[in-house]
Amino acid sequence: MKRPLSISALVLAFALSGSFSCESWVRRQTSQKAEPGLSASDLFRQQSRAPVAVPAAQPVPPPTRTVPAPARSDMVAVRDAGASVVSRAYPWPECGIVRVDKTMPNEVGLNKSFKYTIDLTNLTETTLPDIIITEELPGHFRFMSAVPTAREDGNKLVWEIASLGPKATRQFTVSGMATYIDALNHCTTVITPVIPACASVLVIQPELKLTKTAPAEVLLCDLIPVRYMVSNTGTGSIQNVKIAENLPAGLRTTEGRGELVFDAGTLMAGQSRQFSAELRATQTGRYVSKAAATSTTGLSVESAATTTTVGMPVLSISKTGPDRQYIGRPIAYEITVTNKSDVSAKNTVLEETIPDGVDSVKATAGGKLSGSKLIWEFGTLEPTASREVRISYVPTKAGVLVNSASATAYCATAVNTSMRTSVTGISALLMEVVDVEDPVRVGSYATYVIRVENQGSATATNVRIAAILEDNVRYISSAGATAGAREGQTVRFFPLGTLAPKAKAAWRVVVQAERPGDVRFKIIMQADQLTRPVEETESTHLYE
């Protein structure tokens, strides 16, 4: 509890001893004296700049009666425009910490209300607490009011000021009236606080705080960004702060190290430092880890554990289609791409390589032709999701048609599939036979022409032609794509080994009419591609 110092008692003691000096507290200030040509107001303005001792001055008495005020060497009275100002520094004029400036009217009327002011100024650079101002009122002064309100104690007004800021001024106004003719003596005293000699010892409690952040999910081919924030959330400083983390198996720095160490240096109160690193996972899995911060002062703290799940999209691809097809007939394939993992497959792309020897390529909407490839961009394929496309080709030649497709996605291993389709042709043999002469006179010759065309897409093999003659005619000769020979009434041609698609072959048989009649010339064709013989006849009229 601070002890107030009673200025009145101290000033009286020092006045009696005559030995008081303020040099031990502040440097002595040289007293100023009024020079010829200076008014009392000029002198007051000079003296009011600092709390120094000044020569005593007598207040100007009212004109009705002169009652001199007691001579006091520590006050100055100034007459100015019908008012007098009295100033005094407390606790001592030579080294005051507060100054009182009291402004009183020079004259007042009997039973006429008037007011006067008291200004209290803090002369220091610090806030002063617990200041008490006491205003002693004369007996023939009727008190009416005070601003701010004062506590009344008999014939005294008391203001208790909790604090007064550096260089601040507070004003107090007193209103009242004189009740009979006599000089009014209003005396003001101030009790100021005792300014102790204090020494402070700072009590600190530094506190470390460490936070670590890492993504919850990443892909195997992604870098894993981690952030560390170390802070001093207490008071005082923390020296030589270090952050360290031993990485779990399967996690490494980009340089291949299994440990992270950061030097945060000294952390002042409220200071934070942030560090970052990038990690790589060597395999998929769930990684849980935490970091620790330590200092040479013995403080240590751990971060909360972070969990990062490292995944990898897994694609599968399949293709279905016919094992065999004929030339000229469309071959349709269906391709399915599936994400078989529990993470999204980003930037999923399907590519189909168009094989050689095909024509009339058709595909599901969205496919783009790029060179010899059809490309579908599916974007993100969610876990367990699938996409299907259809493709069709028309083969132009026989053989084995090999077509392949591949699927890729970000951070996924590419998958491939292929299919082989055997392409064969269809041999379609067309045979016709015509007689060159009709009707034919007995004894004359009749010529028959046999034509065979392969209208299919495959080569016909081992084509065999046989002509059967009736008794009304006699075999004369034969010729054509292969040689023929007569066997009774049948003419057989040697087999034609191959007849290519769109190719033609012809044979000719000459006979002589021996008896009149309506005869038939019958042709039988066989080939490896035919499951049963093809027969055709031509009628010829023989006459005499």
C-alpha positions in Angstrom: 0.0 0.0 0.0 1.4 3.4 -1.0 1.9 5.9 1.9 0.7 9.5 1.1 3.0 12.2 2.2 1.4 15.2 4.0 2.9 18.2 2.3 1.7 20.7 4.9 3.6 19.1 7.7 6.7 18.5 5.6 6.8 22.1 4.3 6.5 23.4 7.9 9.4 21.2 9.1 11.6 22.3 6.3 10.8 26.0 6.8 11.7 25.8 10.4 15.0 24.1 9.8 15.9 26.4 6.9 18.2 23.6 5.6 16.1 22.0 2.9 17.7 21.5 -0.5 16.3 19.5 -3.5 19.7 18.9 -5.1 19.8 15.3 -4.0 16.6 14.7 -6.0 16.8 17.0 -9.1 19.2 19.5 -10.4 18.7 22.9 -8.7 16.9 25.3 -10.8 17.9 29.0 -10.7 15.0 31.2 -9.3 13.7 33.8 -11.6 13.0 37.4 -10.4 10.9 40.0 -12.0 12.9 42.6 -13.9 11.9 46.2 -14.6 9.3 46.4 -17.4 7.8 42.9 -16.7 4.3 42.6 -15.5 3.1 40.1 -12.9 1.4 38.2 -15.7 4.7 37.9 -17.6 6.4 36.6 -14.6 3.7 34.1 -14.0 3.9 32.8 -17.5 7.7 32.2 -17.1 7.3 30.6 -13.7 4.5 28.3 -14.8 6.8 26.4 -17.2 8.5 24.5 -14.4 8.0 23.8 -10.7 10.7 26.1 -9.3 10.7 28.5 -6.3 9.7 32.1 -7.1 9.5 35.3 -5.0 6.4 35.8 -2.9 3.7 38.1 -4.2 0.7 39.5 -2.3 -2.8 38.8 -3.7 -4.6 42.0 -4.7 -7.1 42.9 -2.0 -10.7 43.9 -2.7 -11.4 47.6 -2.8 -13.7 47.6 0.3 -11.2 46.3 2.7 -7.6 45.3 2.6 -6.7 42.1 4.4 -3.1 41.0 3.5 -2.5 37.4 2.9 0.2 35.7 4.9 3.6 36.0 3.2 4.7 32.7 1.7 7.9 32.3 -0.3 6.6 29.3 -2.3 3.7 31.0 -4.1 3.3 33.6 -6.8 0.2 35.8 -7.2 -0.6 37.3 -10.6 -3.2 40.0 -11.3 -4.8 39.6 -14.7 -8.1 41.0 -16.0 -9.9 41.1 -12.7 -8.6 37.8 -11.4 -5.6 36.5 -9.5 -3.8 33.3 -10.2 -1.8 31.6 -7.4 0.5 28.7 -8.3 2.4 26.2 -6.2 4.4 23.0 -6.8 4.0 20.0 -4.5 5.5 18.4 -2.5 8.3 21.0 -2.7 8.6 24.1 -4.9 12.1 23.1 -5.9 11.3 19.6 -7.0 7.5 19.3 -7.3 5.7 16.5 -9.1 2.4 18.3 -9.3 1.5 22.0 -9.6 -1.7 23.8 -8.4 -2.9 26.8 -10.4 -5.7 28.6 -8.5 -7.6 31.3 -10.2 -9.7 33.6 -8.0 -11.7 36.7 -8.8 -10.2 39.9 -7.4 -13.5 41.2 -6.1 -16.9 39.7 -5.5 -20.2 41.2 -4.3 -21.8 40.4 -1.0 -24.4 37.6 -1.3 -23.5 37.3 -5.0 -22.6 33.9 -6.3 -19.2 33.5 -8.0 -16.9 30.7 -8.8 -13.2 30.0 -9.0 -11.1 27.2 -10.4 -8.2 24.9 -9.3 -6.0 23.3 -11.9 -3.9 20.3 -11.0 -1.1 19.4 -13.4 1.1 16.3 -13.4 4.7 17.6 -14.0 6.2 14.1 -14.5 6.3 11.6 -17.3 4.6 8.9 -15.3 1.1 8.4 -14.1 0.6 9.5 -10.5 -1.9 7.6 -8.3 -3.8 8.4 -5.1 -3.7 12.3 -5.1 -5.8 14.1 -2.6 -6.8 17.8 -2.9 -8.2 19.5 0.2 -9.8 22.9 -0.2 -10.4 24.8 3.1 -13.3 27.2 2.9 -13.6 30.4 5.1 -16.5 30.7 7.6 -18.3 33.5 5.8 -18.3 31.6 2.5 -21.5 29.7 1.6 -20.6 26.7 -0.5 -23.0 26.0 -3.3 -21.4 23.3 -5.7 -18.3 21.8 -7.0 -17.4 20.3 -10.4 -16.4 17.5 -10.2 -18.4 16.7 -7.0 -16.3 16.9 -3.9 -16.6 15.1 -0.6 -17.6 17.6 2.2 -15.7 17.3 5.4 -16.7 20.2 7.8 -15.5 23.4 6.2 -13.4 21.4 3.7 -13.9 20.0 0.2 -11.9 16.9 -0.6 -11.2 15.4 -4.1 -9.6 12.0 -4.3 -7.9 11.4 -7.6 -7.2 7.8 -8.4 -4.7 8.6 -11.1 -3.4 11.4 -13.2 -1.6 10.7 -16.4 1.8 12.1 -17.5 1.7 15.9 -18.0 -2.1 15.7 -17.6 -4.2 18.5 -16.1 -7.5 18.2 -14.1 -9.6 21.2 -13.3 -11.9 21.7 -10.3 -14.5 24.4 -10.0 -16.0 25.7 -6.8 -19.1 27.9 -6.6 -20.5 29.9 -3.7 -21.0 33.4 -2.2 -19.7 35.7 0.6 -22.1 36.1 3.5 -20.5 39.2 5.0 -18.0 41.8 4.1 -14.5 40.5 4.8 -11.6 39.0 2.9 -12.1 35.4 1.7 -9.1 33.2 2.3 -9.4 29.9 0.4 -6.5 27.5 1.2 -5.6 24.5 -0.9 -3.4 21.6 0.1 -2.4 18.6 -1.9 -1.3 15.2 -0.7 0.9 13.5 -3.3 2.0 9.9 -3.5 5.4 8.7 -2.2 7.4 7.7 -5.3 9.2 4.5 -4.3 12.5 3.3 -5.6 11.4 0.1 -7.4 13.3 -2.7 -9.1 11.5 -5.2 -11.3 12.4 -8.8 -11.9 10.7 -10.3 -14.9 9.1 -13.6 -14.2 8.8 -15.6 -17.5 7.2 -18.9 -18.5 8.2 -19.7 -22.1 6.1 -22.5 -23.7 6.8 -24.4 -26.9 4.1 -25.3 -29.3 4.6 -27.5 -32.5 2.1 -28.2 -35.2 2.6 -30.4 -38.2 0.4 -30.6 -41.3 0.4 -33.2 -44.1 -2.2 -34.2 -46.7 -4.6 -36.9 -45.8 -4.4 -38.7 -49.2 -1.9 -38.7 -52.0 -1.0 -40.9 -54.9 2.2 -43.0 -55.0 3.8 -40.8 -57.7 2.9 -37.5 -55.8 5.3 -35.6 -53.6 4.0 -35.3 -50.0 4.3 -31.7 -48.7 4.7 -31.4 -44.9 4.7 -28.2 -42.9 6.0 -27.6 -39.4 5.1 -24.5 -37.3 7.0 -24.0 -34.0 5.9 -21.2 -31.7 6.8 -19.6 -28.3 3.3 -19.1 -26.9 4.6 -18.2 -23.4 6.7 -15.3 -22.1 10.5 -14.9 -22.3 12.7 -16.4 -24.9 13.6 -20.0 -25.8 17.1 -20.7 -27.1 18.4 -23.2 -29.6 15.1 -24.7 -30.7 15.3 -27.7 -33.0 12.6 -29.7 -34.8 13.2 -33.3 -35.6 11.2 -36.2 -37.1 12.2 -39.8 -37.8 10.2 -40.8 -40.9 8.4 -44.1 -40.8 9.5 -47.0 -43.1 8.4 -46.3 -46.7 8.7 -42.5 -46.5 11.9 -40.7 -47.5 12.9 -37.1 -48.3 13.5 -36.3 -51.9 17.2 -36.7 -51.1 16.6 -40.2 -49.8 17.0 -39.4 -46.0 14.9 -41.0 -43.3 15.1 -38.1 -40.9 14.1 -34.4 -41.0 15.9 -31.8 -38.8 15.3 -28.0 -38.7 17.1 -25.4 -36.6 14.6 -22.7 -35.4 17.2 -20.8 -33.3 15.9 -18.5 -30.6 12.2 -17.9 -30.3 11.1 -14.7 -28.5 7.7 -14.5 -26.8 4.9 -14.8 -29.4 7.3 -15.6 -32.2 6.8 -18.4 -34.7 8.8 -20.1 -37.4 7.7 -22.3 -40.2 9.5 -25.0 -42.1 8.5 -27.3 -45.0 9.7 -30.4 -46.7 8.7 -32.8 -49.5 8.6 -36.5 -49.0 8.2 -39.5 -51.3 6.5 -42.8 -50.6 8.2 -46.0 -51.8 5.0 -48.0 -51.6 1.4 -47.6 -51.0 0.0 -47.7 -47.4 -1.0 -45.7 -44.4 1.7 -43.6 -42.8 1.4 -42.2 -39.3 4.1 -39.9 -37.8 4.8 -36.9 -35.6 7.6 -34.5 -34.9 9.3 -33.2 -31.8 10.7 -29.7 -30.9 13.4 -29.3 -28.2 15.6 -26.6 -26.8 18.7 -26.3 -24.7 16.7 -24.9 -21.8 15.0 -28.3 -21.4 11.7 -27.5 -23.1 10.3 -30.1 -25.4 7.0 -30.7 -27.1 5.6 -33.2 -29.7 3.2 -32.4 -32.5 -0.1 -34.2 -33.0 0.3 -37.3 -35.3 -0.5 -36.9 -38.9 -1.9 -39.7 -41.1 -1.3 -39.8 -44.8 -2.8 -42.6 -47.0 -0.7 -43.3 -50.1 -2.8 -45.0 -52.8 -2.4 -45.9 -56.5 -5.1 -46.4 -59.1 -5.2 -49.9 -60.6 -6.7 -50.2 -64.1 -7.9 -53.3 -65.9 -8.8 -53.7 -69.6 -10.6 -56.3 -71.5 -11.7 -56.8 -75.1 -14.3 -59.1 -76.6 -15.0 -59.9 -80.2 -15.3 -62.8 -82.8 -12.5 -65.3 -83.2 -13.3 -65.8 -86.9 -14.9 -63.6 -89.6 -15.1 -63.5 -93.3 -13.5 -60.9 -95.6 -15.9 -58.0 -96.2 -17.9 -58.7 -93.2 -17.7 -56.2 -90.2 -15.9 -57.3 -87.1 -17.1 -55.6 -83.9 -15.1 -55.4 -80.6 -16.1 -54.2 -77.2 -13.4 -52.8 -74.9 -14.0 -52.2 -71.1 -11.7 -50.2 -68.9 -12.2 -50.6 -65.1 -10.7 -48.8 -62.1 -10.2 -51.7 -59.6 -8.6 -49.5 -56.8 -10.2 -47.5 -54.0 -8.7 -44.2 -55.3 -9.8 -42.1 -58.3 -8.0 -42.7 -61.6 -7.3 -39.2 -63.0 -6.7 -38.5 -66.7 -7.8 -42.0 -67.8 -7.2 -42.5 -71.6 -8.0 -45.5 -73.8 -6.1 -46.0 -77.1 -7.0 -48.6 -79.8 -4.5 -49.3 -82.5 -6.2 -49.8 -85.9 -4.8 -52.9 -87.5 -3.7 -53.1 -91.2 -5.9 -54.6 -93.8 -9.2 -53.1 -92.6 -11.6 -50.6 -93.9 -14.8 -48.7 -92.8 -13.7 -48.0 -89.2 -16.5 -47.2 -86.8 -16.3 -46.4 -83.1 -18.3 -45.2 -80.1 -18.9 -41.5 -79.9 -16.0 -39.6 -78.2 -13.2 -41.4 -80.0 -10.7 -39.2 -81.8 -8.6 -40.5 -84.7 -4.9 -39.7 -84.3 -2.8 -41.3 -86.9 -3.3 -45.1 -86.7 -5.0 -44.8 -83.3 -8.5 -44.2 -81.9 -8.3 -42.3 -78.5 -10.9 -41.8 -75.8 -10.3 -39.4 -72.9 -12.4 -40.5 -70.0 -11.1 -37.9 -67.4 -11.5 -39.2 -63.8 -12.6 -42.8 -63.4 -13.9 -43.2 -59.8 -13.1 -46.3 -57.8 -14.8 -49.5 -59.2 -16.2 -47.5 -62.1 -16.0 -48.8 -65.7 -16.2 -47.3 -69.2 -17.1 -49.3 -72.4 -16.5 -48.5 -76.0 -17.3 -50.3 -79.3 -15.2 -50.5 -82.5 -15.9 -52.2 -85.8 -13.7 -52.9 -88.8 -14.3 -54.4 -92.2 -11.4 -56.7 -93.1 -10.2 -56.5 -96.7 -7.9 -59.5 -96.8 -7.7 -62.9 -95.3 -5.3 -63.7 -92.5 -5.1 -63.1 -88.8 -6.3 -59.7 -87.7 -4.4 -58.6 -84.6 -5.7 -55.5 -82.8 -4.5 -54.1 -79.5 -5.7 -51.5 -77.0 -4.1 -49.9 -73.9 -5.4 -47.8 -71.0 -3.4 -45.3 -68.9 -4.2 -43.0 -66.0 -2.2 -40.6 -63.8 0.0 -42.5 -61.5 -1.4 -45.9 -62.7 0.5 -48.6 -64.5 -0.6 -48.9 -68.1 -2.6 -52.0 -69.0 -2.8 -53.6 -72.5 -5.0 -56.1 -74.2 -5.0 -57.6 -77.7 -7.2 -60.0 -79.7 -6.7 -62.1 -82.8 -9.4 -62.7 -85.3 -9.0 -65.2 -88.1 -10.3 -63.6 -91.3 -11.2 -66.0 -94.2 -12.9 -65.5 -97.5 -16.0 -67.1 -99.1 -15.7 -68.7 -102.4 -18.9 -68.3 -104.4 -18.7 -70.2 -107.7 -21.1 -69.3 -110.4 -21.5 -71.7 -113.3 -23.4 -71.3 -116.6 -23.5 -73.4 -119.8 -24.8 -72.3 -123.2 -25.1 -73.9 -126.6 -23.7 -71.9 -129.4 -26.0 -73.4 -132.1 -29.7 -74.2 -131.6 -31.4 -75.9 -133.4 -28.9 -78.3 -134.9 -29.4 -80.4 -138.0 -28.6 -84.1 -137.7 -25.1 -84.6 -138.9 -24.0 -81.1 -137.9 -21.9 -80.1 -134.9 -23.2 -78.5 -131.7 -20.8 -76.5 -129.4 -21.4 -76.0 -125.7 -19.5 -73.4 -123.6 -19.1 -73.8 -119.8 -18.2 -70.8 -117.8 -17.3 -70.7 -114.0 -16.7 -67.4 -112.1 -15.6 -67.1 -108.4 -17.8 -64.3 -107.1 -16.6 -64.8 -103.5 -13.8 -63.4 -101.5 -11.8 -66.6 -101.1 -9.9 -68.7 -103.7 -11.8 -71.8 -104.9 -9.6 -74.9 -105.1 -9.8 -78.2 -107.0 -12.6 -77.1 -109.3 -13.8 -80.1 -111.2 -16.1 -80.1 -114.3 -17.9 -83.1 -115.8 -20.2 -83.0 -118.9 -22.8 -85.8 -119.5 -23.9 -86.5 -123.1 -27.2 -88.1 -124.2 -27.4 -90.8 -126.9 -28.6 -88.5 -129.7 -25.1 -86.9 -129.9 -21.5 -88.1 -130.4 -18.5 -86.6 -128.6 -16.2 -84.8 -131.0 -13.7 -82.7 -128.9 -13.2 -80.6 -125.7 -10.9 -77.8 -124.6 -10.7 -75.1 -122.0 -9.0 -74.1 -118.7 -8.1 -77.8 -118.2 -7.9 -80.7 -120.6 -10.8 -83.2 -120.8 -11.2 -86.8 -121.6 -14.2 -88.9 -122.6 -15.4 -91.8 -120.5 -18.3 -93.3 -122.4 -20.9 -90.6 -122.7 -19.2 -88.4 -120.0 -16.5 -85.9 -120.6 -14.4 -85.2 -117.5 -12.0 -82.2 -117.3 -8.9 -82.3 -115.1 -9.3 -80.4 -111.8 -8.6 -76.6 -111.9 -6.3 -76.1 -108.9 -7.3 -72.6 -107.9 -9.8 -70.0 -109.0 -9.1 -66.7 -107.4 -11.8 -64.3 -106.2 -13.4 -62.6 -109.2 -11.5 -64.9 -111.6 -13.2 -66.8 -114.4 -12.6 -70.1 -116.2 -14.2 -71.6 -119.3 -14.4 -75.0 -121.1 -15.7 -76.0 -124.5 -17.3 -79.3 -125.7 -18.1 -80.1 -129.3 -20.6 -82.9 -130.3 -22.3 -84.2 -133.5 -26.0 -84.6 -133.8 -26.9 -88.2 -134.9 -30.6 -88.5 -134.3 -33.3 -85.9 -134.1 -34.8 -85.0 -130.6 -34.9 -82.7 -127.7 -31.6 -83.4 -125.9 -30.1 -82.2 -122.7 -26.4 -81.3 -122.1 -25.7 -81.7 -118.3 -22.8 -80.2 -116.4 -21.7 -81.2 -112.9 -19.3 -78.9 -110.9 -17.5 -79.8 -107.7 -14.9 -77.9 -105.6 -13.3 -78.1 -102.2 -15.4 -75.3 -100.9 -18.6 -76.9 -102.1 -20.4 -79.4 -99.8 -22.5 -80.8 -102.7 -22.2 -80.7 -106.5 -23.6 -78.0 -108.6 -25.6 -79.2 -111.6 -26.9 -77.3 -114.7 -28.3 -78.4 -118.1 -28.8 -76.8 -121.5 -31.5 -78.0 -123.9 -30.8 -78.3 -127.7 -33.2 -79.2 -130.5 -31.9 -81.7 -133.1 -33.8 -82.1 -136.4 -33.5 -83.7 -139.8 
